[in-house]
Amino acid sequence: MSKKNAKPVPANTPPAAKPPEASLPSQPGSAAARAPGEGTGSVVSNAWTVGVWTIFSRLLGLYRFRLMAAIFGASGVADAFNFAFVFPNLTRRLFGEGLLTSAFVPVFSSRLAKNEKDAANRTASVLLCRLAFWLTAGCVIVIILAGAARVVLPNLMPIEPRFRLEIKLFQWLLPYLVFINLAAVLMAVLNSLGHFRMPAFAPVVLNVLMIAACAWVRWGPGAGAKPPEEQIWLVAYAVLLGGALQFLIQLPPAFMRGFRFQPSLDLRDPGYSEVMSNFKPVVLMMAVFQLNVMMDNVIAQVFIPEPGPVTYLNMGTSVYQLPWSIFSLAIGTAALPELAKLWAQSRKEDFVRTLRHALRVSIYWAVPCTVGIMLLSEELVRLLYGTGRFLENDSEPVHRTAGVVMFSSLGLVFYSVSAMLARALYAMKDMKTPTTTLAWSAGLNFVLNLFFVVGLAHLARALTPYYESLGPESAAQRTVLGFIIALGSLKESGIALASTLSHAWQTYMLLRAVQQKLGEQGKPAGLVRSGLVYFASLGAASALAGFIAYRSIVGRPDWEGFWAFFAAVLGSLGPFILIGRLFFIQNLKHAPQDQEPSEHRYGVKDEHWPEELKFVYSIYSTAVAAAVMGFLVWAVRDSLPPEGPLLSVLQRGLAPVGVGVLVYCNASSSMMSAEYDELKKTFWAKLRRGHKQAPS
């Protein structure tokens, strides 16, 4: 924060009236020098920086998937690479961007907040050195064991060429985890120092190198002359180089901002001991949860007989991860250092305010993304991956990947909220509770995977002959059996649905844990509880009314489709908006009314709204704007040509997305959404700052 916006405590404030952090050394831009509530603005501003670079990185990542789909399709070679790449990514989430850095950021940030920079640098240096030593040693051991297995196993049992390729790729990709985990620790250091640009840019390097490797394979000299089993190695080498560069490019900005590396393996460093005391008791449970992601791939590969399930699962989840990483992960990354500083300074009210603000902004973007991705799942898959060998077999890869996209995006709100709640607990230095809830969620996910992929699949096959023998008079039985058979045919989509349901349960457990940790400040007011239940019930009833209105008209031959669409909009949105308006007017009747009511929501200035009612209105306005967006995206999608050349694919993929963004922003503006206003101000502030810094 600049000096211009800082709000220092007045000099004549008596000691008893000063806030708890007043005794701490205050520096320009430090948390101790900020007035309560000012951290929320910095969270959005930093999240904007992370989000912009993440958009670029994710788009490159999707193009990388598209190139690999065109070159390798859903073949055994693609499955081998994706399977070998899973483990390095899991260790990155566990040691780098997962529990270890979440345990490290609160320790590092709290020392910075107390003006103990040398101690913070020493802790980071010890962590980097010890992490590099143990990860390197572990890689060497695993590479030797994998090499021995590659030599011994063919003598004991027949091994398919695909599994031999998986083992070799696994060996070569292991060193990537050393570089990427060290880069993740540097990312945490830079974020705690208030620098977010370079850590957000670092993943771009990996995607650029992998795209360059794929482009060389597809269009370079001798393209197509080598078999896919040899072509995939150039992509693997690009991964190794990308991991090393992600670490190296973060060193200069870290040094420029005061980080001083001190080579040391000293176990007696108090900060390192604190990080390890938070990490060690729960590392096994966290590892079990992270390995559950690998179990998703194993279940897909073992129990789904058709080729390509691992590829479809990875490609499908990458689509929902695009908005999640752009918005929710960016907000969580920016909020964690701020929350850690506020908790270290015992500023509970500011902590709750910042957390609530981060949750509102996360939900504001997660809801429309869920609606849009579910409506456009197949169109987006065809746009992103529909090329080359991925369109073989009557576009079956498109349909199966779209199912994963739809059921994954259904849980986008849960993923966003649970990630933010987990970071709040990490900021409180409570590592056990988030990990315990993650372990329970992982266990539930595994059981649901077996239920959807194995149990329901067998049941669906057994019920199919009986279902086909039923006549038209058994409409009720056909409906029930048809639903069961459809669930049993989900394949990879069943794994995505299991993940969504398990994350919903995890979100509930994390919410309860945060409330208990915060005590009275964390308890939701009666207005919040009653308001959310009220609007959830109203939304379900309105959706049912809209569906009934739509189905009662759509079957009539003398009515055009426009009238059915209009009935669905009016039947669902009308009651929700009108009854919601009455709810807020009733709860604001005692608030001071403004003389110019058109400039404020329901004629009441923002500062006169109760904080709890602001939160409820945020959920309500987000739901209304997302519903309006969803209906218009639905209309645009159905009015465009179904399939065909590239132009038709672009129309069906990009036109509805563009319409959705514009409609959602306009609907939010008309609802006077506080989140929309804040994001718009941040955008213009960033634009003006970039213009001033640009060379003339």
C-alpha positions in Angstrom: 0.0 0.0 0.0 1.2 3.5 -0.8 1.8 6.1 1.8 -0.9 8.2 0.3 -3.6 5.6 1.3 -2.1 4.7 4.7 -4.2 5.6 7.8 -1.8 5.8 10.8 -3.1 5.8 14.4 -3.5 9.4 15.6 -0.6 10.5 17.9 -2.9 11.6 20.7 -4.6 8.2 21.0 -4.3 7.0 24.6 -2.4 3.7 25.0 -5.5 1.8 26.2 -7.4 2.7 23.1 -4.8 1.7 20.6 -5.4 -1.5 18.6 -3.3 -4.6 19.6 -0.9 -4.1 16.7 0.0 -0.5 17.7 2.9 -1.7 19.7 4.5 -3.5 16.7 7.0 -1.8 14.5 5.1 -0.1 11.7 6.5 0.2 8.2 5.0 1.7 5.1 3.0 -1.1 3.5 3.1 -3.4 6.5 0.1 -5.0 7.9 0.7 -3.2 11.2 0.4 0.2 9.6 -2.9 -0.5 7.9 -6.3 0.5 9.2 -8.8 -2.2 9.8 -10.4 -3.5 6.7 -7.9 -2.1 4.2 -6.5 -5.6 3.6 -9.6 -6.6 1.6 -8.7 -4.2 -1.1 -5.1 -5.4 -1.4 -6.4 -9.0 -1.6 -8.5 -8.2 -4.7 -5.7 -6.2 -6.2 -3.1 -9.0 -5.7 -5.6 -11.6 -6.8 -6.1 -9.6 -10.0 -2.4 -9.8 -10.8 -2.4 -13.6 -10.1 -5.6 -14.1 -12.1 -4.4 -12.2 -15.2 -1.2 -14.3 -15.5 -3.1 -17.4 -14.6 -5.5 -16.8 -17.5 -2.5 -16.7 -19.9 -0.9 -19.8 -18.4 -4.2 -21.8 -18.4 -5.0 -20.9 -22.0 -1.5 -22.0 -23.0 -2.1 -25.2 -21.0 -5.3 -25.9 -22.8 -3.6 -25.3 -26.2 -0.9 -27.7 -25.0 -3.6 -30.3 -24.4 -5.1 -29.6 -27.8 -1.7 -30.1 -29.5 -1.1 -33.3 -27.6 -4.6 -34.5 -28.5 -4.0 -33.8 -32.2 -0.6 -35.7 -32.1 -1.3 -38.6 -29.7 -5.1 -38.7 -29.4 -6.5 -40.9 -26.6 -3.8 -43.5 -27.2 -1.7 -45.6 -24.9 1.2 -43.3 -25.4 -0.9 -40.3 -24.2 -2.1 -42.3 -21.2 1.5 -43.3 -20.4 2.7 -39.7 -20.3 -0.3 -38.5 -18.3 0.1 -41.4 -15.8 3.8 -40.7 -15.4 3.3 -37.0 -14.9 0.7 -37.5 -12.1 3.2 -38.3 -9.4 5.4 -35.2 -9.8 2.3 -33.1 -9.8 1.1 -34.8 -6.6 4.3 -34.1 -4.8 4.2 -30.5 -5.9 0.8 -30.1 -4.3 1.9 -32.0 -1.2 5.3 -30.5 -0.5 5.3 -27.4 -2.7 1.9 -25.7 -3.1 0.1 -27.9 -0.6 0.6 -28.5 3.1 4.3 -27.5 3.5 4.0 -24.0 1.9 0.7 -23.5 3.7 2.5 -24.3 6.9 5.4 -22.1 5.9 3.6 -18.9 4.8 2.0 -18.2 8.2 5.4 -18.6 9.9 7.3 -16.5 7.4 4.5 -13.8 7.2 4.2 -13.5 11.0 7.9 -12.9 11.3 7.7 -10.2 8.6 4.7 -8.6 10.5 6.9 -8.5 13.6 9.8 -7.0 11.7 12.0 -10.1 12.1 13.2 -10.3 8.5 16.5 -12.0 9.2 14.7 -14.8 11.1 12.3 -15.2 8.2 15.1 -15.4 5.7 16.9 -18.0 7.8 13.8 -20.1 8.0 13.2 -20.0 4.2 16.8 -20.9 3.5 16.8 -23.9 5.8 13.5 -25.1 4.2 14.9 -24.7 0.7 18.1 -26.6 1.5 16.5 -29.5 3.4 13.7 -29.8 0.8 16.3 -30.0 -2.0 18.3 -32.6 -0.2 15.5 -35.0 0.7 13.7 -34.7 -2.6 16.9 -35.3 -4.6 17.7 -38.4 -2.4 14.1 -39.7 -2.8 14.2 -39.2 -6.5 17.5 -41.2 -6.8 16.1 -44.1 -4.8 12.8 -44.3 -6.7 14.6 -44.1 -10.1 16.8 -47.0 -9.1 13.8 -49.0 -7.9 11.8 -48.3 -11.0 14.8 -49.3 -13.2 15.1 -52.6 -11.3 11.3 -53.2 -11.8 11.7 -52.5 -15.5 14.4 -55.2 -15.7 12.9 -57.8 -13.4 9.2 -57.7 -14.1 9.4 -58.9 -17.8 11.1 -62.1 -16.5 8.2 -62.8 -14.0 5.1 -61.9 -16.1 4.1 -60.6 -19.5 4.4 -56.8 -19.6 2.7 -54.7 -22.3 4.8 -52.1 -24.1 2.6 -49.3 -22.7 3.6 -50.2 -19.1 7.3 -50.3 -20.0 6.9 -46.8 -21.5 5.1 -45.6 -18.4 8.0 -46.8 -16.2 10.7 -45.1 -18.4 8.7 -41.8 -18.5 8.1 -42.0 -14.8 11.9 -42.3 -14.2 12.8 -39.3 -16.4 10.0 -37.0 -15.1 10.9 -37.5 -11.4 13.6 -34.8 -11.3 10.9 -32.3 -12.3 9.5 -32.5 -8.8 12.7 -31.2 -7.2 12.7 -28.1 -9.3 8.9 -27.4 -9.1 8.9 -27.8 -5.3 11.7 -25.4 -4.8 10.0 -23.0 -7.1 6.8 -23.3 -5.0 8.7 -22.3 -1.9 10.2 -19.3 -3.6 6.6 -18.5 -4.7 5.5 -18.5 -1.1 8.4 -16.2 -0.1 7.6 -13.7 -2.9 3.9 -13.7 -2.0 4.7 -13.1 1.6 6.9 -10.2 0.5 3.9 -8.7 -1.4 5.2 -9.7 -4.9 2.8 -11.8 -7.0 3.7 -11.2 -10.6 6.7 -13.5 -11.2 5.2 -16.5 -9.2 2.1 -16.2 -11.4 4.2 -15.9 -14.5 6.4 -18.9 -13.8 3.9 -21.6 -15.0 3.8 -19.9 -18.4 7.4 -21.0 -19.0 6.5 -24.7 -18.7 3.5 -24.4 -21.0 5.6 -22.5 -23.6 8.3 -25.1 -23.7 5.8 -28.0 -23.9 4.0 -26.3 -26.7 7.3 -25.7 -28.5 8.1 -29.4 -28.2 4.7 -30.5 -29.5 4.9 -28.0 -32.4 8.4 -29.4 -33.3 6.9 -33.0 -33.2 4.0 -32.0 -35.4 5.4 -29.5 -37.9 9.2 -29.7 -37.5 11.7 -31.4 -39.8 10.8 -35.1 -40.2 7.4 -34.6 -38.6 5.6 -37.9 -38.5 8.7 -40.0 -39.4 9.1 -41.3 -35.8 6.6 -43.4 -34.0 4.6 -41.8 -31.1 6.6 -43.8 -28.5 9.7 -41.8 -29.6 8.0 -38.4 -30.2 6.7 -38.2 -26.6 10.2 -38.0 -25.2 10.7 -34.5 -26.6 7.7 -33.4 -24.5 9.2 -35.1 -21.5 12.5 -33.2 -21.9 10.6 -29.9 -22.2 8.9 -30.7 -18.8 12.3 -31.1 -17.1 13.7 -27.8 -18.6 10.5 -26.0 -17.7 10.7 -27.1 -14.1 14.3 -25.8 -13.8 13.5 -22.4 -15.3 10.4 -21.9 -13.0 12.8 -22.1 -10.1 15.6 -19.9 -11.6 13.5 -17.0 -12.8 12.1 -16.4 -9.3 15.5 -15.9 -7.7 16.2 -12.4 -9.0 12.9 -10.8 -7.8 13.3 -12.6 -4.4 16.8 -11.1 -3.9 15.6 -7.7 -5.1 12.9 -7.7 -2.4 15.2 -8.5 0.5 15.3 -12.2 0.6 18.8 -13.4 1.5 19.6 -17.0 1.0 21.8 -18.5 3.8 22.8 -22.1 2.9 22.0 -24.2 6.0 20.6 -27.5 7.1 20.3 -26.4 10.7 17.4 -28.3 12.4 17.6 -25.9 15.4 16.2 -22.9 13.6 13.0 -22.0 15.5 11.0 -21.1 12.4 11.9 -24.3 10.6 11.0 -26.3 13.7 7.6 -24.5 13.8 7.0 -25.3 10.2 7.8 -29.0 10.7 5.8 -29.2 13.9 2.8 -28.2 11.8 3.7 -30.5 9.0 4.9 -33.8 10.5 1.8 -34.9 12.4 -0.5 -34.8 9.3 1.8 -35.5 6.4 0.6 -39.2 6.2 -3.0 -38.2 6.0 -2.3 -35.5 3.5 -0.3 -37.9 1.4 -3.2 -40.4 1.4 -5.5 -37.7 0.1 -3.2 -36.6 -2.6 -2.6 -40.2 -3.7 -6.4 -40.5 -4.0 -6.0 -38.4 -7.1 -3.7 -41.0 -8.5 -6.3 -43.6 -7.5 -8.8 -41.9 -9.6 -6.5 -42.5 -12.6 -5.9 -46.1 -11.5 -9.7 -46.8 -11.2 -10.3 -45.2 -14.6 -7.6 -47.3 -16.2 -8.4 -50.6 -14.5 -12.3 -50.6 -14.4 -13.1 -48.7 -17.6 -12.5 -51.1 -20.5 -12.6 -48.6 -23.3 -9.3 -46.9 -24.3 -8.4 -43.4 -23.1 -10.2 -43.0 -19.7 -7.1 -41.4 -18.0 -6.7 -38.9 -20.9 -10.4 -38.0 -20.8 -10.3 -37.5 -17.1 -7.3 -35.2 -17.2 -8.5 -33.2 -20.2 -12.0 -32.8 -18.6 -10.8 -31.6 -15.2 -8.4 -29.2 -16.9 -11.4 -27.2 -18.2 -13.0 -26.5 -14.8 -9.5 -25.9 -13.3 -9.2 -22.9 -15.7 -11.8 -20.7 -14.0 -10.9 -22.2 -10.6 -7.3 -21.2 -10.8 -8.0 -17.8 -12.4 -10.4 -16.7 -9.8 -10.6 -18.9 -6.6 -7.0 -20.0 -6.4 -5.8 -16.5 -7.2 -7.9 -15.1 -4.4 -6.7 -17.7 -2.0 -3.1 -17.1 -2.9 -3.4 -13.4 -2.3 -5.5 -13.8 0.9 -3.2 -16.4 2.7 -0.3 -14.0 3.6 -2.8 -11.2 4.6 -4.9 -13.6 6.8 -1.7 -14.9 8.4 -0.5 -11.4 9.3 -3.9 -10.5 10.7 -4.0 -13.6 12.8 -0.4 -13.1 14.1 -1.4 -9.6 15.2 -4.6 -10.9 17.0 -6.9 -8.8 14.7 -9.8 -11.3 14.7 -12.4 -8.9 13.4 -10.3 -7.8 10.5 -9.5 -11.5 9.9 -13.2 -12.4 9.7 -13.9 -9.4 7.5 -11.1 -10.3 5.0 -12.1 -14.0 5.0 -15.8 -13.1 4.4 -14.8 -10.7 1.6 -12.6 -13.3 -0.1 -15.4 -15.9 0.1 -17.9 -13.4 -1.5 -15.6 -12.7 -4.4 -14.8 -16.4 -4.9 -18.5 -17.3 -5.0 -19.2 -14.3 -7.3 -17.1 -15.8 -10.0 -17.6 -19.5 -9.3 -21.4 -19.5 -9.7 -21.5 -18.1 -13.3 -18.6 -20.3 -14.3 -20.5 -23.4 -13.1 -23.6 -22.4 -15.0 -21.7 -21.5 -18.2 -19.5 -24.6 -18.3 -22.3 -27.0 -17.6 -24.4 -25.5 -20.5 -21.4 -25.4 -22.9 -19.5 -28.5 -21.8 -19.5 -30.3 -25.2 -19.0 -27.0 -27.1 -16.0 -26.1 -25.0 -14.4 -29.5 -25.4 -14.9 -29.4 -29.2 -13.4 -25.9 -29.3 -10.5 -26.7 -27.1 -9.6 -30.3 -28.0 -11.6 -31.1 -31.2 -8.8 -31.7 -33.7 -6.8 -34.5 -35.2 -7.1 -37.9 -33.7 -9.4 -36.6 -31.0 -12.3 -36.5 -33.5 -12.0 -40.1 -34.5 -14.6 -42.8 -33.7 -17.6 -40.5 -34.3 -16.3 -37.9 -31.8 -16.6 -40.3 -28.8 -13.7 -38.6 -27.1 -15.6 -35.3 -27.3 -18.7 -36.7 -25.7 -16.9 -38.6 -22.9 -14.6 -35.6 -22.1 -17.7 -33.3 -22.0 -19.3 -35.5 -19.4 -16.2 -35.1 -17.1 -16.4 -31.3 -17.7 -20.0 -31.1 -16.8 -19.8 -33.1 -13.5 -16.5 -31.5 -12.5 -17.9 -27.9 -13.0 -20.9 -28.9 -10.8 -18.5 -28.8 -7.8 -16.8 -25.5 -8.8 -18.4 -23.6 -5.9 -17.4 -26.3 -3.4 -13.8 -26.3 -4.7 -13.6 -22.6 -4.4 -15.1 -22.2 -0.9 -13.2 -25.2 0.6 -9.9 -23.9 -0.8 -10.5 -20.5 0.9 -11.6 -22.0 4.2 -8.6 -24.3 4.3 -6.3 -21.3 3.8 -8.0 -19.6 6.6 -7.2 -22.5 8.9 -3.6 -22.6 7.6 -3.3 -18.9 8.5 -4.4 -19.8 12.0 -1.6 -22.4 12.0 -4.1 -25.2 12.4 -2.8 -27.8 10.0 -4.5 -30.9 11.5 -8.1 -29.9 10.9 -7.8 -29.2 7.2 -5.8 -32.4 6.6 -8.3 -34.5 8.6 -11.2 -33.2 6.6 -9.2 -33.8 3.4 -8.6 -37.4 4.5 -12.3 -38.0 5.2 -13.1 -36.4 1.8 -10.6 -38.7 0.1 -12.0 -41.8 1.7 -15.5 -40.8 0.6 -14.3 -40.0 -2.9 -12.7 -43.5 -3.2 -15.9 -45.2 -2.0 -18.1 -43.1 -4.4 -15.7 -43.9 -7.3 -16.2 -47.6 -6.8 -19.9 -47.1 -6.5 -20.3 -45.1 -9.7 -17.7 -46.8 -11.8 -18.0 -50.4 -10.7 -21.2 -51.0 -8.7 -23.6 -49.0 -10.8 -22.0 -50.2 -14.0 -22.7 -53.8 -13.2 -26.2 -52.9 -12.0 -26.9 -51.0 -15.2 -25.9 -53.9 -17.4 -28.1 -56.3 -15.4 -31.1 -54.0 -15.7 -30.8 -53.1 -19.4 -32.6 -56.2 -20.8 -35.5 -55.7 -18.3 -35.7 -52.0 -19.2 -35.9 -52.8 -22.9 -38.7 -55.3 -22.4 -41.0 -52.7 -20.6 -43.8 -51.3 -22.6 -45.1 -47.7 -22.8 -47.6 -48.4 -20.0 -44.8 -48.7 -17.5 -43.7 -45.1 -17.7 -42.8 -44.8 -14.0 -40.6 -47.9 -14.0 -38.9 -46.9 -17.2 -38.1 -43.5 -15.7 -36.5 -44.9 -12.6 -34.6 -47.7 -14.4 -33.5 -45.3 -17.2 -32.1 -43.0 -14.5 -30.1 -45.9 -12.9 -28.8 -47.1 -16.2 -27.7 -43.6 -17.2 -25.8 -43.3 -13.9 -24.2 -46.7 -14.5 -23.0 -45.5 -17.9 -21.1 -42.4 -16.6 -17.7 -44.0 -16.9 -15.1 -41.2 -16.3 -18.0 -38.8 -15.5 -18.8 -41.0 -12.5 -15.3 -40.2 -11.1 -15.9 -36.5 -11.6 -19.3 -36.7 -9.9 -17.7 -38.6 -6.9 -15.2 -35.8 -6.6 -17.9 -33.2 -6.6 -19.9 -34.9 -3.9 -16.9 -35.6 -1.7 -15.8 -31.9 -1.9 -19.3 -30.8 -0.9 -18.9 -32.8 2.3 -15.4 -31.4 2.8 -16.7 -27.9 2.4 -19.2 -28.4 5.2 -16.6 -29.9 7.5 -14.2 -27.0 6.9 -16.9 -24.4 7.5 -17.8 -26.0 10.9 -14.1 -26.1 11.8 -13.5 -22.4 10.9 -16.6 -21.3 12.9 -15.4 -23.3 16.0 -11.9 -21.8 15.7 -13.1 -18.2 15.5 -15.5 -18.5 18.4 -18.2 -15.8 18.6 -16.8 -13.9 15.6 -17.1 -17.0 13.4 -20.7 -17.8 14.3 -23.0 -16.9 11.4 -25.8 -14.5 12.5 -29.3 -15.7 12.4 -30.0 -13.4 9.5 -27.3 -15.2 7.4 -28.6 -18.6 8.3 -32.2 -17.8 7.7 -31.4 -15.8 4.5 -29.4 -18.5 2.9 -32.0 -21.2 3.7 -34.8 -18.8 2.5 -33.1 -18.2 -0.8 -32.1 -21.8 -1.3 -35.7 -23.0 -0.8 -37.0 -20.1 -3.0 -34.5 -21.0 -5.7 -35.4 -24.6 -5.8 -39.1 -23.8 -6.0 -38.5 -21.2 -8.7 -36.4 -23.6 -10.8 -39.2 -26.3 -10.5 -41.8 -23.7 -11.6 -39.7 -22.7 -14.6 -39.1 -26.4 -15.6 -42.9 -27.2 -15.3 -43.7 -24.1 -17.4 -41.1 -25.1 -20.0 -42.2 -28.7 -20.3 -45.9 -27.8 -20.5 -45.3 -25.7 -23.6 -42.4 -27.2 -25.4 -44.4 -30.3 -26.5 -47.2 -28.3 -28.2 -46.8 -28.3 -32.0 -48.7 -25.0 -32.4 -46.3 -23.1 -30.0 -42.8 -22.0 -31.1 -39.7 -22.7 -29.1 -39.5 -19.0 -28.1 -42.6 -19.3 -25.9 -41.3 -22.3 -24.1 -38.0 -20.4 -23.4 -39.9 -17.3 -22.3 -42.1 -19.4 -20.0 -39.0 -21.0 -18.4 -37.4 -17.6 -17.8 -40.6 -16.0 -16.4 -41.5 -19.0 -14.3 -38.2 -19.3 -12.6 -36.7 -15.8 -12.4 -39.9 -13.9 -11.8 -40.8 -15.3 -8.4 -37.2 -15.4 -7.3 -36.6 -11.7 -8.0 -39.9 -10.4 -6.7 -39.9 -12.4 -3.5 -36.2 -11.7 -2.9 -36.9 -7.9 -3.3 -39.5 -8.1 -0.6 -37.1 -10.0 1.7 -34.5 -7.2 1.6 -37.0 -4.3 1.8 -38.4 -6.0 4.9 -35.0 -6.3 6.5 -34.0 -2.7 5.6 -37.2 -1.0 6.8 -35.4 0.4 9.9 -32.3 1.6 8.0 -31.9 5.3 7.2 -33.4 6.0 3.7 -31.4 8.0 1.2 -32.9 11.1 -0.4 -31.8 9.8 -3.9 -32.8 6.2 -3.6 -32.0 5.4 -7.3 -28.3 5.6 -6.5 -28.4 2.9 -3.8 -29.8 -0.6 -3.4 -33.4 -0.3 -2.2 -32.7 3.4 -1.3 -30.2 2.6 1.4 -26.6 3.5 1.3 -24.0 0.7 1.5 -22.7 1.9 4.9 -26.2 1.5 6.4 -26.5 -2.1 5.4 -25.9 -4.7 8.2 -22.8 -6.8 7.4 -24.8 -10.0 7.5 -27.4 -8.7 5.1 -24.6 -7.6 2.7 -23.4 -11.2 2.6 -26.9 -12.5 1.9 -27.4 -9.9 -0.8 -24.1 -10.9 -2.4 -25.4 -14.5 -2.8 -28.8 -13.4 -4.0 -27.4 -10.9 -6.6 -24.9 -13.5 -7.8 -27.6 -16.1 -8.3 -29.9 -13.7 -10.2 -27.1 -12.5 -12.5 -25.9 -16.1 -13.1 -29.5 -17.2 -13.9 -30.0 -14.3 -16.4 -26.6 -15.2 -18.0 -27.5 -18.9 -18.1 -30.8 -18.3 -20.0 -29.2 -16.1 -22.6 -26.2 -18.5 -23.1 -28.8 -21.3 -23.5 -30.6 -19.3 -26.2 -27.4 -18.3 -28.0 -26.1 -21.8 -28.0 -29.3 -23.3 -29.4 -29.6 -20.7 -32.1 -26.1 -21.4 -33.7 -25.3 -24.2 -36.2 -24.7 -27.5 -34.4 -21.4 -28.8 -35.9 -19.3 -28.4 -38.9 -16.2 -26.5 -40.0 -14.0 -24.5 -37.8 -16.1 -21.4 -38.0 -19.2 -23.2 -36.6 -17.1 -24.6 -33.8 -15.8 -21.1 -32.9 -19.4 -19.7 -33.1 -20.7 -22.3 -30.7 -17.8 -22.1 -28.4 -16.8 -18.4 -28.3 -20.1 -16.6 -29.1 -22.0 -18.0 -26.0 -18.9 -17.4 -23.8 -18.7 -13.8 -24.9 -22.4 -13.2 -24.5 -22.3 -14.8 -21.1 -19.5 -12.5 -19.8 -21.2 -9.4 -21.1 -24.6 -10.4 -19.7 -23.3 -11.4 -16.3 -21.4 -8.1 -16.0 -24.4 -6.1 -17.0 -26.7 -8.0 -14.8 -24.4 -7.6 -11.8 -24.1 -3.9 -12.5 -27.9 -3.5 -12.6 -28.1 -5.4 -9.3 -25.6 -2.9 -7.9 -23.3 -5.8 -6.9 -20.5 -4.7 -4.5 -18.2 -7.4 -5.9 -18.7 -6.1 -9.5 -18.1 -2.5 -8.5 -14.9 -3.5 -6.6 -13.5 -5.6 -9.5 -14.3 -2.8 -11.9 -12.4 -0.3 -9.8 -9.5 -2.6 -9.5 -9.4 -3.1 -13.2 -9.3 0.6 -14.0 -6.7 1.2 -11.2 -4.4 -1.5 -12.7 -4.9 -0.1 -16.2 -4.1 3.5 -15.1 -1.0 2.2 -13.1 0.2 0.3 -16.1 -0.3 3.3 -18.4 1.7 5.5 -16.0 4.6 2.9 -15.8 4.7 2.4 -19.6 7.6 4.2 -21.4 6.7 7.2 -23.4 
